């Protein structure tokens, strides 16, 4: 059963006299995700695009419960592929990940310096993980749980991304976990939404509706 108290009302359309306001709900715990009724009874479509009706091929997926849970959610397989395409193209430009790469290099240099007789050796490179923001690592962990890791970017010993990061999807990421649904940095979310909007312009008209 969908509890409407778990939804945040929004609206589409221009708020001027003569135009109809169309109210669209978003998730309370993630106001960037829009919730649309589906043709399937007691099911809703989740999307990062506010377009109504939603393009099913670009949606995050369907859920029979709000907020979505692993048991209630069915993902759109194409969405994860689109997400990984955006991460491969844009993640190395995310200021937060650039800072994370620099911090990685500092830690690497510190470890080399502490090794006896190895102070003149160059710092080693490695990988920086791109993690979902729904559940930041706690209890002393620096690395998120596998289901919260989108993928990884390669970093050299100076803290620079190698060849654009050479993004590698984790293969373990889940769009919905007990901790919540997809949570991207503002930078990556903006690029994902822009790419989805571009793909939407290429869909046949009228778009498939829920």
Backbone bond lengths (Angstrom), bond angles and torsions (degrees), N, CA, C in turn:
res aa  C-N    CA-C-N  psi(-1)  N-CA   C-N-CA  omega(-1)  CA-C   N-CA-C  phi
1 X - - - 1.472 - - 1.529 109.30 -
2 X 1.324 117.79 133.41 1.446 122.00 179.63 1.519 109.77 -85.69
3 X 1.317 116.06 122.33 1.458 120.53 177.41 1.515 108.51 -93.44
4 X 1.312 117.30 115.12 1.459 120.52 -175.74 1.520 112.42 -68.57
5 X 1.330 118.48 -17.78 1.459 120.51 175.94 1.517 111.06 -68.10
6 X 1.353 116.74 -15.73 1.457 121.08 178.57 1.527 111.31 -89.20
7 X 1.319 117.97 4.41 1.448 122.67 -178.65 1.517 110.25 -113.14
8 X 1.329 115.39 148.67 1.459 121.78 177.38 1.525 108.00 -108.29
9 X 1.361 118.44 121.32 1.465 119.13 -178.83 1.519 111.64 -69.89
10 X 1.308 116.24 143.91 1.449 123.39 174.74 1.516 106.23 -140.73
11 X 1.330 118.69 -175.08 1.456 118.57 176.11 1.515 110.29 -149.44
12 X 1.322 113.98 153.52 1.450 121.71 175.43 1.514 108.13 -115.96
13 X 1.324 115.44 152.18 1.454 119.10 178.72 1.518 110.85 104.99
14 X 1.305 116.14 164.04 1.457 121.83 -178.55 1.518 110.33 -86.24
15 X 1.352 117.88 125.69 1.463 120.25 -175.01 1.522 113.73 -79.34
16 X 1.341 116.83 55.49 1.452 120.33 176.43 1.526 109.36 -116.41
17 X 1.310 116.32 159.20 1.460 121.13 179.22 1.529 109.00 -60.50
18 X 1.325 115.59 135.16 1.452 120.06 -178.90 1.510 113.13 98.30
19 X 1.353 117.48 -10.42 1.452 121.11 177.47 1.518 108.76 -110.06
20 X 1.322 116.06 145.45 1.462 120.73 179.66 1.518 109.67 -90.67
21 X 1.305 116.79 130.27 1.455 120.70 175.19 1.525 109.13 -85.25
22 X 1.304 115.26 127.71 1.457 120.09 178.18 1.524 107.85 -109.47
23 X 1.305 116.55 114.42 1.455 120.40 -177.31 1.524 110.52 -80.68
24 X 1.309 115.47 132.45 1.456 122.85 178.19 1.517 107.58 -129.13
25 X 1.317 116.45 135.37 1.459 121.02 -178.34 1.521 111.05 -91.57
26 X 1.326 115.21 153.91 1.457 121.86 172.44 1.522 108.27 -126.43
27 X 1.307 116.27 162.86 1.458 120.07 178.00 1.521 109.90 -69.20
28 X 1.310 116.97 136.23 1.461 121.15 -179.42 1.523 110.74 -61.38
29 X 1.323 116.81 -41.75 1.462 120.02 -177.09 1.527 112.74 -87.30
30 X 1.330 117.15 0.13 1.461 121.28 175.84 1.527 108.25 -155.57
31 X 1.333 117.28 82.36 1.466 121.29 -173.33 1.521 114.52 -67.56
32 X 1.324 117.49 -3.21 1.459 120.27 177.74 1.523 111.81 -88.05
33 X 1.333 116.89 -5.81 1.457 120.98 -179.12 1.523 109.33 -107.21
34 X 1.331 116.15 122.33 1.461 122.32 -177.46 1.524 110.43 -90.63
35 X 1.339 114.96 146.42 1.465 122.30 -177.18 1.523 108.83 -117.86
36 X 1.331 116.34 122.49 1.459 122.27 -179.78 1.525 109.88 -121.98
37 X 1.326 117.62 142.96 1.471 119.33 175.13 1.522 110.03 -66.17
38 X 1.316 115.95 143.37 1.460 121.85 179.39 1.522 110.36 -104.28
39 X 1.322 115.90 160.55 1.461 120.32 175.99 1.519 110.74 -66.54
40 X 1.328 116.19 -22.67 1.461 120.82 177.21 1.520 109.44 -77.61
41 X 1.307 117.84 132.55 1.455 122.14 -177.14 1.521 110.99 -58.87
42 X 1.333 115.74 135.93 1.462 122.93 177.94 1.525 112.68 57.21
43 X 1.325 116.32 34.74 1.458 120.62 178.18 1.518 109.51 -132.21
44 X 1.328 116.14 148.27 1.456 121.32 178.89 1.528 110.09 -128.99
45 X 1.337 114.78 152.20 1.456 122.04 175.79 1.525 108.08 -98.23
46 X 1.327 116.80 134.66 1.461 122.46 177.39 1.524 108.70 -108.50
47 X 1.334 116.61 133.34 1.459 120.13 -176.27 1.523 110.66 -148.54
48 X 1.325 116.00 151.25 1.464 121.17 173.13 1.521 111.36 -87.59
49 X 1.324 116.72 -7.41 1.459 121.50 177.32 1.522 109.69 -101.88
50 X 1.327 116.44 139.76 1.461 120.78 -178.47 1.521 112.54 -84.92
51 X 1.313 117.76 -0.63 1.464 121.87 -177.67 1.523 111.50 -60.54
52 X 1.341 115.78 129.77 1.460 121.98 179.77 1.534 108.53 -123.65
53 X 1.337 119.08 121.17 1.466 126.84 5.20 1.526 111.57 -75.08
54 X 1.332 117.04 153.82 1.466 120.33 -177.67 1.524 111.69 -73.70
55 X 1.315 116.26 150.77 1.465 121.45 173.45 1.522 107.42 -82.50
56 X 1.312 116.91 110.53 1.460 120.42 -175.08 1.517 112.17 -60.49
57 X 1.326 117.77 -35.04 1.460 120.56 -177.86 1.523 112.51 -69.21
58 X 1.337 116.98 -15.67 1.463 121.40 179.58 1.523 112.18 -110.85
59 X 1.311 117.30 2.02 1.468 120.86 -178.92 1.523 110.85 -75.42
60 X 1.333 115.71 163.32 1.464 120.72 175.23 1.518 109.64 -72.33
61 X 1.334 115.94 -39.75 1.456 121.19 179.00 1.511 111.25 158.32
62 X 1.319 116.40 -166.96 1.465 123.66 179.38 1.525 110.34 -112.69
63 X 1.330 116.15 152.15 1.460 120.71 175.09 1.526 109.90 -142.72
64 X 1.309 115.51 145.95 1.467 120.82 175.97 1.518 111.11 -100.98
65 X 1.330 117.39 3.41 1.468 121.24 179.63 1.519 109.50 -143.03
66 X 1.320 115.39 147.00 1.459 123.01 175.63 1.525 108.30 -124.12
67 X 1.331 119.43 122.00 1.459 126.36 -1.34 1.524 111.57 -69.58
68 X 1.326 117.26 156.87 1.463 119.67 -178.70 1.523 111.69 -67.01
69 X 1.304 115.74 147.58 1.462 122.59 177.07 1.528 107.99 -125.64
70 X 1.327 117.78 165.70 1.470 118.86 177.03 1.524 112.45 -56.37
71 X 1.328 117.29 -32.93 1.463 120.57 -178.34 1.527 112.42 -77.44
72 X 1.339 117.48 -29.47 1.470 120.49 -175.20 1.521 113.31 -92.96
73 X 1.325 117.35 -13.32 1.464 121.33 -169.35 1.520 112.24 -101.36
74 X 1.328 115.26 135.21 1.466 122.80 171.61 1.521 107.87 -120.66
75 X 1.317 117.05 115.42 1.458 120.20 -175.04 1.520 112.40 -78.19
76 X 1.322 114.81 154.17 1.453 122.51 171.52 1.531 106.60 -86.27
77 X 1.328 118.95 112.33 1.466 120.58 -175.58 1.525 113.26 -55.85
78 X 1.322 117.20 -33.63 1.459 119.53 -178.40 1.529 111.70 -67.91
79 X 1.343 116.98 -30.58 1.458 119.60 -176.21 1.521 110.96 -61.95
80 X 1.315 117.53 -44.36 1.461 120.26 -178.34 1.524 110.55 -64.13
81 X 1.323 117.37 -35.71 1.463 120.70 176.75 1.529 110.59 -65.08
82 X 1.334 116.63 -41.41 1.466 120.93 177.44 1.519 110.10 -63.98
83 X 1.328 116.44 -43.98 1.459 121.18 178.76 1.526 110.60 -57.84
84 X 1.321 117.35 -45.76 1.462 120.35 -179.58 1.522 111.67 -65.54
85 X 1.328 118.00 -34.13 1.464 120.99 176.09 1.527 110.68 -62.11
86 X 1.324 116.49 -43.26 1.464 120.88 179.83 1.523 110.52 -66.96
87 X 1.318 117.31 -42.17 1.462 120.29 178.81 1.527 110.79 -62.89
88 X 1.318 117.29 -40.55 1.459 120.61 179.30 1.528 111.42 -62.83
89 X 1.330 116.68 -34.70 1.462 121.34 -176.44 1.522 113.51 -86.74
90 X 1.339 117.65 -32.09 1.462 120.14 -168.49 1.528 115.90 -120.85
91 X 1.330 118.61 -16.86 1.470 119.35 -172.27 1.524 112.61 -60.09
92 X 1.330 117.89 -37.30 1.464 120.82 -178.26 1.526 112.35 -68.40
93 X 1.337 117.44 -9.90 1.467 121.92 178.14 1.524 112.00 -99.40
94 X 1.313 117.46 -5.17 1.466 121.69 -179.07 1.530 109.03 -69.30
95 X 1.343 118.57 119.81 1.466 120.56 -179.06 1.526 113.53 -52.87
96 X 1.322 117.37 -36.59 1.462 120.19 -179.51 1.525 110.91 -65.87
97 X 1.324 117.21 -39.14 1.459 120.50 179.60 1.522 111.60 -76.48
98 X 1.327 117.53 -31.22 1.464 120.89 174.16 1.526 109.61 -61.75
99 X 1.338 116.30 -43.16 1.464 120.73 177.61 1.526 110.72 -65.50
100 X 1.319 116.49 -37.75 1.464 120.79 179.00 1.531 110.57 -65.05
101 X 1.321 116.78 -38.34 1.460 120.73 178.20 1.522 110.94 -65.78
102 X 1.335 116.81 -40.41 1.462 120.57 178.07 1.522 110.91 -63.90
103 X 1.329 116.22 -41.04 1.464 120.33 178.44 1.525 110.70 -64.99
104 X 1.324 116.81 -37.04 1.465 120.93 177.30 1.525 110.04 -59.92
105 X 1.340 116.98 -45.23 1.462 121.21 -179.10 1.523 110.99 -63.69
106 X 1.320 117.41 -38.63 1.464 120.57 178.63 1.517 111.08 -63.62
107 X 1.327 116.60 -42.79 1.463 119.96 178.15 1.526 110.69 -64.98
108 X 1.330 115.67 -40.21 1.459 119.91 -179.78 1.520 111.09 -64.35
109 X 1.345 116.67 -42.88 1.461 120.74 178.56 1.519 110.84 -64.30
110 X 1.323 116.70 -38.51 1.457 120.59 179.04 1.515 112.03 -64.33
111 X 1.325 116.56 -39.41 1.461 120.67 179.26 1.521 110.95 -66.83
112 X 1.342 117.25 -39.84 1.461 120.89 178.55 1.518 110.16 -65.31
113 X 1.338 116.39 -41.86 1.452 120.74 -178.83 1.512 113.58 -64.75
114 X 1.330 116.92 -28.50 1.464 120.17 -179.00 1.522 112.79 -80.22
115 X 1.337 116.72 -13.37 1.458 119.37 179.51 1.522 109.31 -81.45
116 X 1.292 116.80 128.98 1.452 120.64 -178.65 1.514 112.46 -59.51
117 X 1.336 116.70 129.24 1.451 121.70 177.61 1.506 114.57 73.97
118 X 1.308 117.08 6.34 1.463 118.93 -176.80 1.514 112.68 -115.28
119 X 1.334 116.37 13.99 1.459 119.40 -173.63 1.520 112.43 -63.84
120 X 1.361 116.29 -28.77 1.466 118.11 -176.64 1.527 112.87 -88.79
121 X 1.323 117.17 -2.91 1.455 119.70 177.98 1.533 110.54 -74.35
122 X 1.330 117.16 142.76 1.474 119.12 179.02 1.522 111.21 -67.31
123 X 1.316 114.96 148.77 1.467 119.40 177.78 1.523 109.21 -64.69
124 X 1.303 115.36 145.40 1.454 120.47 -179.47 1.528 111.04 -85.30
125 X 1.310 114.97 149.32 1.456 120.05 174.44 1.517 110.58 -84.15
126 X 1.313 115.34 -170.81 1.456 119.46 -179.22 1.517 110.18 177.17
127 X 1.320 115.66 -147.25 1.465 121.63 -176.08 1.521 111.04 -130.73
128 X 1.317 115.32 138.93 1.463 122.64 174.42 1.524 107.64 -108.02
129 X 1.319 116.27 129.02 1.460 120.47 -179.20 1.530 110.92 -86.09
130 X 1.320 115.96 141.45 1.466 122.29 172.83 1.519 106.52 -98.94
131 X 1.325 116.17 114.99 1.468 120.33 -172.52 1.517 111.95 -112.86
132 X 1.316 115.97 147.87 1.458 122.24 173.92 1.524 108.56 -66.27
133 X 1.333 116.97 139.70 1.459 121.21 -176.84 1.519 113.76 -85.45
134 X 1.343 117.71 1.65 1.464 119.57 -178.93 1.522 111.99 -69.36
135 X 1.329 117.37 -24.34 1.466 120.40 -177.43 1.517 108.77 -146.40
136 X 1.334 116.37 89.38 1.461 120.22 179.96 1.525 109.81 -66.07
137 X 1.340 117.56 142.58 1.467 119.68 178.34 1.524 111.31 -55.90
138 X 1.325 115.88 133.69 1.460 120.16 178.38 1.522 108.68 -130.29
139 X 1.281 117.96 -159.21 1.462 125.84 -178.65 1.528 112.60 39.21
140 X 1.346 115.41 40.98 1.455 120.31 175.79 1.516 114.87 82.54
141 X 1.328 118.51 -3.57 1.458 120.39 -179.08 1.527 110.96 -78.18
142 X 1.316 117.03 135.88 1.457 121.41 173.82 1.524 111.39 -94.14
143 X 1.321 116.28 -20.30 1.458 121.45 -176.71 1.523 109.68 -111.39
144 X 1.323 115.81 133.90 1.467 120.81 179.76 1.523 110.03 -69.89
145 X 1.329 115.32 166.99 1.452 120.24 175.73 1.521 109.31 -65.75
146 X 1.338 118.36 151.87 1.473 121.15 -177.39 1.527 113.88 -52.38
147 X 1.343 117.57 -38.17 1.467 119.63 -178.40 1.528 112.84 -71.81
148 X 1.346 117.12 -8.80 1.463 121.63 178.71 1.525 112.66 -105.59
149 X 1.320 118.23 3.46 1.465 121.73 -178.59 1.531 109.91 -102.61
150 X 1.333 115.82 115.52 1.466 120.45 177.64 1.528 110.76 -66.08
151 X 1.320 115.00 -46.80 1.455 121.16 -176.47 1.515 109.53 175.35
152 X 1.335 116.49 -164.59 1.460 120.81 -174.94 1.522 110.94 -137.64
153 X 1.340 115.09 153.34 1.456 123.08 176.79 1.525 108.93 -119.90
154 X 1.327 116.57 139.23 1.460 120.57 -179.53 1.526 110.57 -82.90
155 X 1.342 115.36 135.86 1.462 122.48 -177.52 1.526 108.72 -125.28
156 X 1.333 117.31 140.21 1.464 119.38 175.65 1.526 110.13 -87.55
157 X 1.325 116.63 -179.73 1.454 120.79 -176.07 1.512 114.42 -67.80
158 X 1.324 117.30 -13.56 1.463 121.52 178.80 1.523 112.40 -95.44
159 X 1.315 116.55 0.16 1.459 119.71 178.98 1.511 114.01 87.13
160 X 1.332 117.00 17.10 1.462 121.25 178.48 1.526 109.58 -103.44
161 X 1.307 115.64 144.19 1.456 119.34 177.67 1.529 109.95 -70.97
162 X 1.321 115.95 135.91 1.459 122.20 -178.52 1.525 109.55 -84.76
163 X 1.330 115.74 118.78 1.472 120.56 175.81 1.526 111.71 49.83
164 X 1.334 115.44 52.25 1.463 119.83 179.22 1.513 114.22 74.35
165 X 1.323 116.83 10.06 1.462 121.20 177.34 1.516 114.09 98.70
166 X 1.338 117.14 -19.95 1.477 120.59 -178.79 1.529 110.67 46.89
167 X 1.297 114.56 55.16 1.469 121.39 -174.80 1.520 112.41 -51.69
168 X 1.327 114.84 132.14 1.456 122.39 176.88 1.529 109.11 -122.74
169 X 1.336 119.08 113.67 1.473 120.17 176.48 1.524 110.08 -60.55
170 X 1.319 115.89 145.82 1.464 119.94 -177.39 1.524 112.46 -73.78
171 X 1.326 116.35 -33.48 1.457 119.80 -174.82 1.516 113.20 79.66
172 X 1.338 116.77 -3.97 1.468 120.88 -178.85 1.523 112.39 -114.56
173 X 1.342 116.93 -5.72 1.467 119.82 -175.23 1.524 111.53 -67.44
174 X 1.339 114.85 142.92 1.461 121.82 176.24 1.530 109.01 -124.49
175 X 1.331 116.37 132.39 1.462 120.42 -178.73 1.515 112.35 -64.88
176 X 1.322 117.27 -32.42 1.465 122.15 179.04 1.525 108.86 -129.29
177 X 1.326 115.54 131.42 1.466 122.41 174.43 1.526 107.34 -132.55
178 X 1.321 119.06 176.00 1.470 119.81 176.00 1.530 113.15 -58.88
179 X 1.336 117.67 -19.90 1.466 120.93 179.94 1.529 113.21 -85.50
180 X 1.324 117.79 -10.20 1.459 119.01 178.38 1.516 113.02 139.45
181 X 1.333 114.55 -168.54 1.458 122.54 -177.97 1.522 109.59 -109.78
182 X 1.305 115.07 166.02 1.458 125.55 179.76 1.532 114.95 -23.42
183 X 1.333 116.61 121.19 1.458 121.82 177.64 1.518 110.69 -133.67
184 X 1.327 116.90 104.89 1.457 122.61 -178.93 1.521 111.09 -103.63
185 X 1.329 116.72 160.44 1.457 120.27 172.13 1.525 108.33 -65.22
186 X 1.335 118.12 155.93 1.471 119.72 178.73 1.528 112.31 -54.71
187 X 1.332 117.15 -38.34 1.468 121.35 -179.28 1.522 111.07 -62.56
188 X 1.323 116.64 -51.44 1.462 120.12 -177.34 1.523 111.91 -70.24
189 X 1.335 116.28 -36.32 1.466 118.94 178.66 1.530 110.28 -62.88
190 X 1.325 117.14 -42.34 1.464 120.39 -179.59 1.527 110.92 -61.44
191 X 1.318 116.85 -41.19 1.464 119.74 179.94 1.522 111.39 -71.11
192 X 1.326 116.93 -35.57 1.465 119.62 177.48 1.523 110.86 -65.78
193 X 1.325 116.89 -45.19 1.465 120.74 179.35 1.529 110.33 -62.39
194 X 1.333 116.63 -41.82 1.466 119.83 179.38 1.529 110.98 -62.99
195 X 1.326 116.45 -39.95 1.472 119.58 179.75 1.527 110.97 -68.84
196 X 1.329 116.36 -40.57 1.464 119.70 177.02 1.528 110.90 -62.21
197 X 1.328 116.25 -41.06 1.464 120.23 179.11 1.529 110.61 -63.41
198 X 1.331 115.99 -38.31 1.470 119.72 177.43 1.526 110.79 -65.20
199 X 1.327 116.29 -43.99 1.466 119.71 178.48 1.526 111.14 -63.02
200 X 1.330 116.39 -33.65 1.463 120.52 -179.59 1.523 111.30 -63.48
201 X 1.338 116.76 -32.19 1.465 119.61 179.61 1.524 111.87 -69.78
202 X 1.328 116.86 -16.42 1.461 120.90 -178.51 1.526 113.05 -95.20
203 X 1.331 116.08 -3.80 1.458 119.78 179.90 1.523 110.53 -75.13
204 X 1.324 117.61 148.93 1.467 119.70 175.61 1.518 110.37 -64.01
205 X 1.294 117.79 150.28 1.466 122.77 -179.93 1.532 109.58 -106.50
206 X 1.340 116.67 135.92 1.454 127.33 0.07 1.513 111.65 -78.69
207 X 1.364 116.01 155.43 1.454 120.19 178.64 1.518 110.45 -65.51
208 X 1.315 115.00 154.53 1.467 119.56 173.55 1.508 108.59 -62.60
209 X 1.314 117.67 134.22 1.459 121.27 -178.80 1.504 110.46 -105.33
210 X 1.376 115.24 163.67 1.460 120.34 -177.67 1.504 110.08 -74.46
